[in-house]
Structure formats: structure tokens, C-alpha cells
Amino acid sequence: MISRVAAFRTLPRAFAAPARLYTIGRTEGSVAESKGFGKKEKAHEDQYIRKHEAEQLAKLKATVRTYRRTEKCHMLTADSDRRKGGRAR
């Protein structure tokens, strides 16, 4: 019995067949190919795009608001300087 165990351990395992990791045929049950998954994925992408565009729009509005405030401040300062200069003459 010991000789059989020793012989078994020394033989290479060249006769083991590799497992087939792919299928041949249709992929009807595939999750990536199903219509529901595609619709859900598109809905998530659309939601992300809308959120991203809303964030960009909010950032742009804040930039415009800041610009208008500084522009108004410059106009008021210039008007004030002009009035001060007019009174001093």
C-alpha cells in the first residue's frame, strides 16, 4: 500500500482536463444583456448627468452673482468719487 501512495505522489497530473469556463450558445439569462438592466443603468447615468449639470449651473450662477456684486460696487465707488470730485470744485 505504501508503494501505491508513493507512486501516486510521484506521477504528474498531466491527465487532468482543464475546466471549461465559457458557454457556447445564447446568453438569454445574462444580466448585462437584459433590457431591464440596460434601462436601469441608463436611468442612473441620466440622473448623474442632470445632477452634474445642476451643480455646474449653480456654480455659474454664483460666479455671475459675485461678478455683478463687484461690478455694482465698482460703479458705486466710481459714482461716489465723481460726486466727491464735483462738490470739491
Biopython code that builds the backbone (N, CA, C, O; Angstrom):
import numpy as np
from Bio.PDB.StructureBuilder import StructureBuilder

atoms = [
    (1, "MET", "N", (0.816, -1.174, 0.000)),
    (1, "MET", "CA", (0.000, 0.000, 0.000)),
    (1, "MET", "C", (0.871, 1.253, 0.000)),
    (1, "MET", "O", (0.529, 2.244, -0.646)),
    (2, "ILE", "N", (1.956, 1.218, 0.696)),
    (2, "ILE", "CA", (2.865, 2.352, 0.719)),
    (2, "ILE", "C", (3.422, 2.596, -0.676)),
    (2, "ILE", "O", (3.627, 3.745, -1.066)),
    (3, "SER", "N", (3.665, 1.544, -1.422)),
    (3, "SER", "CA", (4.194, 1.719, -2.766)),
    (3, "SER", "C", (3.175, 2.408, -3.674)),
    (3, "SER", "O", (3.560, 3.194, -4.540)),
    (4, "ARG", "N", (1.896, 2.132, -3.494)),
    (4, "ARG", "CA", (0.880, 2.797, -4.310)),
    (4, "ARG", "C", (0.782, 4.285, -3.963)),
    (4, "ARG", "O", (0.617, 5.116, -4.857)),
    (5, "VAL", "N", (0.879, 4.617, -2.719)),
    (5, "VAL", "CA", (0.822, 6.014, -2.294)),
    (5, "VAL", "C", (2.033, 6.757, -2.821)),
    (5, "VAL", "O", (1.909, 7.889, -3.289)),
    (6, "ALA", "N", (3.211, 6.133, -2.751)),
    (6, "ALA", "CA", (4.427, 6.763, -3.249)),
    (6, "ALA", "C", (4.354, 6.941, -4.756)),
    (6, "ALA", "O", (4.771, 7.978, -5.271)),
    (7, "ALA", "N", (3.836, 5.957, -5.472)),
    (7, "ALA", "CA", (3.716, 6.062, -6.921)),
    (7, "ALA", "C", (2.697, 7.133, -7.300)),
    (7, "ALA", "O", (2.883, 7.848, -8.285)),
    (8, "PHE", "N", (1.644, 7.243, -6.537)),
    (8, "PHE", "CA", (0.612, 8.239, -6.813)),
    (8, "PHE", "C", (1.152, 9.658, -6.642)),
    (8, "PHE", "O", (0.797, 10.563, -7.397)),
    (9, "ARG", "N", (1.991, 9.835, -5.666)),
    (9, "ARG", "CA", (2.547, 11.163, -5.401)),
    (9, "ARG", "C", (3.585, 11.565, -6.433)),
    (9, "ARG", "O", (3.772, 12.758, -6.671)),
    (10, "THR", "N", (4.254, 10.626, -7.045)),
    (10, "THR", "CA", (5.309, 10.962, -7.995)),
    (10, "THR", "C", (4.793, 11.158, -9.408)),
    (10, "THR", "O", (5.490, 11.755, -10.228)),
    (11, "LEU", "N", (3.609, 10.684, -9.720)),
    (11, "LEU", "CA", (3.088, 10.835, -11.072)),
    (11, "LEU", "C", (2.627, 12.275, -11.297)),
    (11, "LEU", "O", (1.972, 12.863, -10.436)),
    (12, "PRO", "N", (2.963, 12.826, -12.428)),
    (12, "PRO", "CA", (2.488, 14.180, -12.721)),
    (12, "PRO", "C", (0.999, 14.165, -13.032)),
    (12, "PRO", "O", (0.453, 13.150, -13.466)),
    (13, "ARG", "N", (0.379, 15.249, -12.815)),
    (13, "ARG", "CA", (-1.062, 15.355, -13.057)),
    (13, "ARG", "C", (-1.319, 15.943, -14.449)),
    (13, "ARG", "O", (-2.010, 16.952, -14.582)),
    (14, "ALA", "N", (-0.779, 15.330, -15.443)),
    (14, "ALA", "CA", (-0.940, 15.793, -16.814)),
    (14, "ALA", "C", (-2.264, 15.369, -17.407)),
    (14, "ALA", "O", (-2.680, 15.916, -18.429)),
    (15, "PHE", "N", (-2.928, 14.429, -16.808)),
    (15, "PHE", "CA", (-4.156, 13.912, -17.370)),
    (15, "PHE", "C", (-5.389, 14.685, -16.911)),
    (15, "PHE", "O", (-6.497, 14.403, -17.367)),
    (16, "ALA", "N", (-5.216, 15.627, -16.041)),
    (16, "ALA", "CA", (-6.365, 16.399, -15.561)),
    (16, "ALA", "C", (-6.835, 17.331, -16.676)),
    (16, "ALA", "O", (-6.046, 18.102, -17.221)),
    (17, "ALA", "N", (-8.086, 17.260, -17.002)),
    (17, "ALA", "CA", (-8.650, 18.096, -18.065)),
    (17, "ALA", "C", (-8.975, 19.479, -17.502)),
    (17, "ALA", "O", (-9.511, 19.588, -16.399)),
    (18, "PRO", "N", (-8.659, 20.522, -18.242)),
    (18, "PRO", "CA", (-8.991, 21.867, -17.763)),
    (18, "PRO", "C", (-10.500, 22.076, -17.781)),
    (18, "PRO", "O", (-11.206, 21.554, -18.644)),
    (19, "ALA", "N", (-10.962, 22.823, -16.846)),
    (19, "ALA", "CA", (-12.398, 23.096, -16.757)),
    (19, "ALA", "C", (-12.782, 24.116, -17.820)),
    (19, "ALA", "O", (-12.042, 25.070, -18.062)),
    (20, "ARG", "N", (-13.913, 23.925, -18.445)),
    (20, "ARG", "CA", (-14.387, 24.849, -19.467)),
    (20, "ARG", "C", (-15.055, 26.029, -18.760)),
    (20, "ARG", "O", (-16.022, 25.852, -18.019)),
    (21, "LEU", "N", (-14.539, 27.213, -18.994)),
    (21, "LEU", "CA", (-15.021, 28.392, -18.287)),
    (21, "LEU", "C", (-15.908, 29.272, -19.156)),
    (21, "LEU", "O", (-16.162, 30.423, -18.802)),
    (22, "TYR", "N", (-16.370, 28.771, -20.255)),
    (22, "TYR", "CA", (-17.218, 29.552, -21.130)),
    (22, "TYR", "C", (-18.376, 28.687, -21.598)),
    (22, "TYR", "O", (-18.346, 27.461, -21.487)),
    (23, "THR", "N", (-19.388, 29.348, -22.119)),
    (23, "THR", "CA", (-20.533, 28.606, -22.626)),
    (23, "THR", "C", (-20.685, 28.888, -24.107)),
    (23, "THR", "O", (-20.329, 29.962, -24.593)),
    (24, "ILE", "N", (-21.203, 27.938, -24.791)),
    (24, "ILE", "CA", (-21.463, 28.106, -26.214)),
    (24, "ILE", "C", (-22.965, 28.221, -26.377)),
    (24, "ILE", "O", (-23.718, 27.387, -25.874)),
    (25, "GLY", "N", (-23.386, 29.227, -27.059)),
    (25, "GLY", "CA", (-24.812, 29.369, -27.288)),
    (25, "GLY", "C", (-25.302, 30.743, -26.911)),
    (25, "GLY", "O", (-24.528, 31.693, -26.795)),
    (26, "ARG", "N", (-26.568, 30.828, -26.727)),
    (26, "ARG", "CA", (-27.211, 32.100, -26.444)),
    (26, "ARG", "C", (-26.980, 32.531, -25.005)),
    (26, "ARG", "O", (-26.746, 31.708, -24.120)),
    (27, "THR", "N", (-27.049, 33.805, -24.797)),
    (27, "THR", "CA", (-26.860, 34.356, -23.452)),
    (27, "THR", "C", (-28.141, 35.048, -23.012)),
    (27, "THR", "O", (-28.110, 36.218, -22.633)),
    (28, "GLU", "N", (-29.238, 34.360, -23.056)),
    (28, "GLU", "CA", (-30.523, 34.958, -22.709)),
    (28, "GLU", "C", (-30.606, 35.359, -21.246)),
    (28, "GLU", "O", (-31.251, 36.353, -20.912)),
    (29, "GLY", "N", (-29.975, 34.616, -20.390)),
    (29, "GLY", "CA", (-30.071, 34.903, -18.970)),
    (29, "GLY", "C", (-29.020, 35.867, -18.475)),
    (29, "GLY", "O", (-28.957, 36.137, -17.276)),
    (30, "SER", "N", (-28.201, 36.390, -19.352)),
    (30, "SER", "CA", (-27.120, 37.270, -18.940)),
    (30, "SER", "C", (-27.679, 38.577, -18.402)),
    (30, "SER", "O", (-28.586, 39.164, -18.993)),
    (31, "VAL", "N", (-27.143, 39.023, -17.295)),
    (31, "VAL", "CA", (-27.622, 40.253, -16.665)),
    (31, "VAL", "C", (-27.279, 41.464, -17.523)),
    (31, "VAL", "O", (-28.091, 42.380, -17.657)),
    (32, "ALA", "N", (-26.085, 41.475, -18.103)),
    (32, "ALA", "CA", (-25.661, 42.627, -18.886)),
    (32, "ALA", "C", (-26.470, 42.770, -20.168)),
    (32, "ALA", "O", (-26.579, 43.869, -20.711)),
    (33, "GLU", "N", (-27.023, 41.698, -20.645)),
    (33, "GLU", "CA", (-27.767, 41.735, -21.892)),
    (33, "GLU", "C", (-29.255, 41.974, -21.687)),
    (33, "GLU", "O", (-29.971, 42.244, -22.651)),
    (34, "SER", "N", (-29.721, 41.882, -20.481)),
    (34, "SER", "CA", (-31.157, 42.018, -20.258)),
    (34, "SER", "C", (-31.583, 43.470, -20.434)),
    (34, "SER", "O", (-30.799, 44.388, -20.197)),
    (35, "LYS", "N", (-32.807, 43.666, -20.844)),
    (35, "LYS", "CA", (-33.305, 45.012, -21.124)),
    (35, "LYS", "C", (-33.494, 45.824, -19.853)),
    (35, "LYS", "O", (-33.238, 47.028, -19.838)),
    (36, "GLY", "N", (-33.934, 45.181, -18.804)),
    (36, "GLY", "CA", (-34.176, 45.891, -17.554)),
    (36, "GLY", "C", (-32.913, 46.486, -16.968)),
    (36, "GLY", "O", (-32.928, 47.604, -16.453)),
    (37, "PHE", "N", (-31.827, 45.750, -17.042)),
    (37, "PHE", "CA", (-30.559, 46.247, -16.517)),
    (37, "PHE", "C", (-30.085, 47.444, -17.329)),
    (37, "PHE", "O", (-29.596, 48.422, -16.763)),
    (38, "GLY", "N", (-30.224, 47.376, -18.645)),
    (38, "GLY", "CA", (-29.812, 48.485, -19.506)),
    (38, "GLY", "C", (-30.610, 49.744, -19.228)),
    (38, "GLY", "O", (-30.057, 50.843, -19.199)),
    (39, "LYS", "N", (-31.915, 49.586, -19.023)),
    (39, "LYS", "CA", (-32.761, 50.741, -18.721)),
    (39, "LYS", "C", (-32.391, 51.353, -17.377)),
    (39, "LYS", "O", (-32.345, 52.575, -17.229)),
    (40, "LYS", "N", (-32.129, 50.498, -16.407)),
    (40, "LYS", "CA", (-31.763, 50.986, -15.076)),
    (40, "LYS", "C", (-30.423, 51.714, -15.126)),
    (40, "LYS", "O", (-30.253, 52.763, -14.504)),
    (41, "GLU", "N", (-29.475, 51.150, -15.870)),
    (41, "GLU", "CA", (-28.163, 51.780, -15.992)),
    (41, "GLU", "C", (-28.286, 53.136, -16.682)),
    (41, "GLU", "O", (-27.651, 54.100, -16.256)),
    (42, "LYS", "N", (-29.090, 53.224, -17.737)),
    (42, "LYS", "CA", (-29.291, 54.489, -18.439)),
    (42, "LYS", "C", (-29.957, 55.507, -17.517)),
    (42, "LYS", "O", (-29.609, 56.687, -17.544)),
    (43, "ALA", "N", (-30.899, 55.064, -16.714)),
    (43, "ALA", "CA", (-31.565, 55.968, -15.776)),
    (43, "ALA", "C", (-30.569, 56.527, -14.764)),
    (43, "ALA", "O", (-30.619, 57.713, -14.436)),
    (44, "HIS", "N", (-29.665, 55.683, -14.266)),
    (44, "HIS", "CA", (-28.640, 56.154, -13.324)),
    (44, "HIS", "C", (-27.697, 57.143, -14.002)),
    (44, "HIS", "O", (-27.320, 58.150, -13.403)),
    (45, "GLU", "N", (-27.314, 56.864, -15.244)),
    (45, "GLU", "CA", (-26.435, 57.779, -15.962)),
    (45, "GLU", "C", (-27.125, 59.117, -16.197)),
    (45, "GLU", "O", (-26.515, 60.171, -16.019)),
    (46, "ASP", "N", (-28.399, 59.081, -16.598)),
    (46, "ASP", "CA", (-29.147, 60.319, -16.819)),
    (46, "ASP", "C", (-29.283, 61.119, -15.531)),
    (46, "ASP", "O", (-29.178, 62.346, -15.542)),
    (47, "GLN", "N", (-29.516, 60.425, -14.423)),
    (47, "GLN", "CA", (-29.637, 61.099, -13.130)),
    (47, "GLN", "C", (-28.311, 61.760, -12.755)),
    (47, "GLN", "O", (-28.301, 62.888, -12.261)),
    (48, "TYR", "N", (-27.204, 61.074, -12.985)),
    (48, "TYR", "CA", (-25.890, 61.638, -12.680)),
    (48, "TYR", "C", (-25.635, 62.873, -13.537)),
    (48, "TYR", "O", (-25.134, 63.883, -13.044)),
    (49, "ILE", "N", (-25.981, 62.792, -14.823)),
    (49, "ILE", "CA", (-25.741, 63.919, -15.723)),
    (49, "ILE", "C", (-26.573, 65.123, -15.302)),
    (49, "ILE", "O", (-26.069, 66.246, -15.275)),
    (50, "ARG", "N", (-27.853, 64.899, -14.972)),
    (50, "ARG", "CA", (-28.697, 66.013, -14.520)),
    (50, "ARG", "C", (-28.139, 66.647, -13.250)),
    (50, "ARG", "O", (-28.124, 67.872, -13.125)),
    (51, "LYS", "N", (-27.684, 65.829, -12.314)),
    (51, "LYS", "CA", (-27.125, 66.347, -11.067)),
    (51, "LYS", "C", (-25.851, 67.141, -11.344)),
    (51, "LYS", "O", (-25.642, 68.210, -10.770)),
    (52, "HIS", "N", (-25.007, 66.617, -12.220)),
    (52, "HIS", "CA", (-23.750, 67.288, -12.555)),
    (52, "HIS", "C", (-24.027, 68.627, -13.244)),
    (52, "HIS", "O", (-23.379, 69.627, -12.936)),
    (53, "GLU", "N", (-24.985, 68.648, -14.174)),
    (53, "GLU", "CA", (-25.329, 69.892, -14.852)),
    (53, "GLU", "C", (-25.930, 70.903, -13.878)),
    (53, "GLU", "O", (-25.666, 72.099, -13.993)),
    (54, "ALA", "N", (-26.728, 70.441, -12.931)),
    (54, "ALA", "CA", (-27.304, 71.343, -11.931)),
    (54, "ALA", "C", (-26.206, 71.952, -11.060)),
    (54, "ALA", "O", (-26.266, 73.134, -10.719)),
    (55, "GLU", "N", (-25.209, 71.150, -10.703)),
    (55, "GLU", "CA", (-24.086, 71.669, -9.915)),
    (55, "GLU", "C", (-23.303, 72.702, -10.712)),
    (55, "GLU", "O", (-22.913, 73.737, -10.172)),
    (56, "GLN", "N", (-23.069, 72.429, -11.997)),
    (56, "GLN", "CA", (-22.351, 73.385, -12.838)),
    (56, "GLN", "C", (-23.142, 74.682, -12.979)),
    (56, "GLN", "O", (-22.567, 75.769, -12.932)),
    (57, "LEU", "N", (-24.461, 74.570, -13.153)),
    (57, "LEU", "CA", (-25.303, 75.754, -13.289)),
    (57, "LEU", "C", (-25.302, 76.579, -12.005)),
    (57, "LEU", "O", (-25.246, 77.807, -12.057)),
    (58, "ALA", "N", (-25.363, 75.917, -10.867)),
    (58, "ALA", "CA", (-25.326, 76.632, -9.586)),
    (58, "ALA", "C", (-23.991, 77.356, -9.411)),
    (58, "ALA", "O", (-23.949, 78.485, -8.923)),
    (59, "LYS", "N", (-22.918, 76.706, -9.806)),
    (59, "LYS", "CA", (-21.596, 77.325, -9.703)),
    (59, "LYS", "C", (-21.496, 78.538, -10.631)),
    (59, "LYS", "O", (-20.931, 79.566, -10.257)),
    (60, "LEU", "N", (-22.043, 78.413, -11.832)),
    (60, "LEU", "CA", (-22.028, 79.521, -12.783)),
    (60, "LEU", "C", (-22.876, 80.685, -12.280)),
    (60, "LEU", "O", (-22.480, 81.843, -12.408)),
    (61, "LYS", "N", (-24.042, 80.380, -11.709)),
    (61, "LYS", "CA", (-24.894, 81.433, -11.158)),
    (61, "LYS", "C", (-24.196, 82.165, -10.019)),
    (61, "LYS", "O", (-24.306, 83.386, -9.904)),
    (62, "ALA", "N", (-23.482, 81.427, -9.180)),
    (62, "ALA", "CA", (-22.747, 82.054, -8.080)),
    (62, "ALA", "C", (-21.646, 82.963, -8.622)),
    (62, "ALA", "O", (-21.404, 84.044, -8.086)),
    (63, "THR", "N", (-20.984, 82.521, -9.684)),
    (63, "THR", "CA", (-19.932, 83.335, -10.293)),
    (63, "THR", "C", (-20.516, 84.618, -10.870)),
    (63, "THR", "O", (-19.942, 85.693, -10.695)),
    (64, "VAL", "N", (-21.646, 84.519, -11.553)),
    (64, "VAL", "CA", (-22.300, 85.700, -12.126)),
    (64, "VAL", "C", (-22.759, 86.636, -11.017)),
    (64, "VAL", "O", (-22.606, 87.853, -11.127)),
    (65, "ARG", "N", (-23.318, 86.077, -9.953)),
    (65, "ARG", "CA", (-23.778, 86.886, -8.822)),
    (65, "ARG", "C", (-22.603, 87.654, -8.205)),
    (65, "ARG", "O", (-22.723, 88.841, -7.900)),
    (66, "THR", "N", (-21.484, 86.979, -8.027)),
    (66, "THR", "CA", (-20.297, 87.623, -7.470)),
    (66, "THR", "C", (-19.792, 88.717, -8.399)),
    (66, "THR", "O", (-19.414, 89.798, -7.947)),
    (67, "TYR", "N", (-19.787, 88.435, -9.692)),
    (67, "TYR", "CA", (-19.328, 89.423, -10.664)),
    (67, "TYR", "C", (-20.218, 90.656, -10.637)),
    (67, "TYR", "O", (-19.725, 91.784, -10.667)),
    (68, "ARG", "N", (-21.529, 90.442, -10.579)),
    (68, "ARG", "CA", (-22.454, 91.578, -10.564)),
    (68, "ARG", "C", (-22.276, 92.415, -9.303)),
    (68, "ARG", "O", (-22.350, 93.642, -9.356)),
    (69, "ARG", "N", (-22.042, 91.754, -8.169)),
    (69, "ARG", "CA", (-21.827, 92.495, -6.915)),
    (69, "ARG", "C", (-20.564, 93.344, -7.004)),
    (69, "ARG", "O", (-20.571, 94.510, -6.612)),
    (70, "THR", "N", (-19.487, 92.768, -7.514)),
    (70, "THR", "CA", (-18.240, 93.534, -7.608)),
    (70, "THR", "C", (-18.377, 94.644, -8.633)),
    (70, "THR", "O", (-17.847, 95.738, -8.436)),
    (71, "GLU", "N", (-19.086, 94.375, -9.732)),
    (71, "GLU", "CA", (-19.297, 95.403, -10.753)),
    (71, "GLU", "C", (-20.143, 96.540, -10.184)),
    (71, "GLU", "O", (-19.855, 97.712, -10.427)),
    (72, "LYS", "N", (-21.183, 96.194, -9.430)),
    (72, "LYS", "CA", (-22.033, 97.212, -8.815)),
    (72, "LYS", "C", (-21.231, 98.015, -7.801)),
    (72, "LYS", "O", (-21.393, 99.231, -7.700)),
    (73, "CYS", "N", (-20.381, 97.348, -7.060)),
    (73, "CYS", "CA", (-19.531, 98.024, -6.078)),
    (73, "CYS", "C", (-18.591, 99.006, -6.774)),
    (73, "CYS", "O", (-18.391, 100.125, -6.301)),
    (74, "HIS", "N", (-18.014, 98.578, -7.904)),
    (74, "HIS", "CA", (-17.121, 99.465, -8.656)),
    (74, "HIS", "C", (-17.889, 100.664, -9.218)),
    (74, "HIS", "O", (-17.378, 101.784, -9.231)),
    (75, "MET", "N", (-19.114, 100.423, -9.678)),
    (75, "MET", "CA", (-19.921, 101.522, -10.210)),
    (75, "MET", "C", (-20.274, 102.511, -9.109)),
    (75, "MET", "O", (-20.202, 103.722, -9.317)),
    (76, "LEU", "N", (-20.657, 102.005, -7.935)),
    (76, "LEU", "CA", (-20.996, 102.893, -6.824)),
    (76, "LEU", "C", (-19.774, 103.677, -6.357)),
    (76, "LEU", "O", (-19.876, 104.859, -6.031)),
    (77, "THR", "N", (-18.636, 103.024, -6.326)),
    (77, "THR", "CA", (-17.402, 103.698, -5.924)),
    (77, "THR", "C", (-17.046, 104.788, -6.923)),
    (77, "THR", "O", (-16.672, 105.895, -6.535)),
    (78, "ALA", "N", (-17.163, 104.475, -8.208)),
    (78, "ALA", "CA", (-16.854, 105.468, -9.237)),
    (78, "ALA", "C", (-17.836, 106.627, -9.164)),
    (78, "ALA", "O", (-17.436, 107.782, -9.309)),
    (79, "ASP", "N", (-19.108, 106.342, -8.943)),
    (79, "ASP", "CA", (-20.120, 107.390, -8.826)),
    (79, "ASP", "C", (-19.843, 108.249, -7.602)),
    (79, "ASP", "O", (-19.964, 109.473, -7.656)),
    (80, "SER", "N", (-19.473, 107.612, -6.507)),
    (80, "SER", "CA", (-19.160, 108.349, -5.283)),
    (80, "SER", "C", (-17.940, 109.239, -5.486)),
    (80, "SER", "O", (-17.925, 110.390, -5.050)),
    (81, "ASP", "N", (-16.919, 108.703, -6.147)),
    (81, "ASP", "CA", (-15.719, 109.503, -6.413)),
    (81, "ASP", "C", (-16.043, 110.681, -7.329)),
    (81, "ASP", "O", (-15.511, 111.777, -7.152)),
    (82, "ARG", "N", (-16.907, 110.452, -8.296)),
    (82, "ARG", "CA", (-17.277, 111.516, -9.226)),
    (82, "ARG", "C", (-18.044, 112.610, -8.488)),
    (82, "ARG", "O", (-17.831, 113.798, -8.728)),
    (83, "ARG", "N", (-18.933, 112.202, -7.594)),
    (83, "ARG", "CA", (-19.707, 113.189, -6.838)),
    (83, "ARG", "C", (-18.827, 113.967, -5.869)),
    (83, "ARG", "O", (-18.990, 115.175, -5.691)),
    (84, "LYS", "N", (-17.902, 113.264, -5.253)),
    (84, "LYS", "CA", (-16.992, 113.960, -4.335)),
    (84, "LYS", "C", (-16.134, 114.949, -5.100)),
    (84, "LYS", "O", (-15.871, 116.050, -4.617)),
    (85, "GLY", "N", (-15.707, 114.572, -6.265)),
    (85, "GLY", "CA", (-14.890, 115.462, -7.089)),
    (85, "GLY", "C", (-15.686, 116.656, -7.574)),
    (85, "GLY", "O", (-15.131, 117.745, -7.722)),
    (86, "GLY", "N", (-16.962, 116.480, -7.823)),
    (86, "GLY", "CA", (-17.811, 117.573, -8.307)),
    (86, "GLY", "C", (-18.093, 118.590, -7.219)),
    (86, "GLY", "O", (-18.192, 119.782, -7.511)),
    (87, "ARG", "N", (-18.224, 118.163, -5.986)),
    (87, "ARG", "CA", (-18.503, 119.073, -4.879)),
    (87, "ARG", "C", (-17.270, 119.885, -4.491)),
    (87, "ARG", "O", (-17.379, 121.040, -4.080)),
    (88, "ALA", "N", (-16.132, 119.285, -4.621)),
    (88, "ALA", "CA", (-14.912, 119.952, -4.195)),
    (88, "ALA", "C", (-14.553, 121.078, -5.140)),
    (88, "ALA", "O", (-13.813, 121.978, -4.743)),
    (89, "ARG", "N", (-15.026, 121.075, -6.342)),
    (89, "ARG", "CA", (-14.637, 122.109, -7.302)),
    (89, "ARG", "C", (-15.302, 123.371, -7.036)),
    (89, "ARG", "O", (-15.084, 124.347, -7.754)),
]
sb = StructureBuilder()
sb.init_structure("model")
sb.init_model(0)
sb.init_chain("A")
sb.init_seg("    ")
for serial, (resi, resn, name, xyz) in enumerate(atoms, 1):
    if name == "N":
        sb.init_residue(resn, " ", resi, " ")
    sb.init_atom(name, np.array(xyz, "f"), 0.0, 1.0, " ", f" {name:<3s}", serial, name[0])
structure = sb.get_structure()
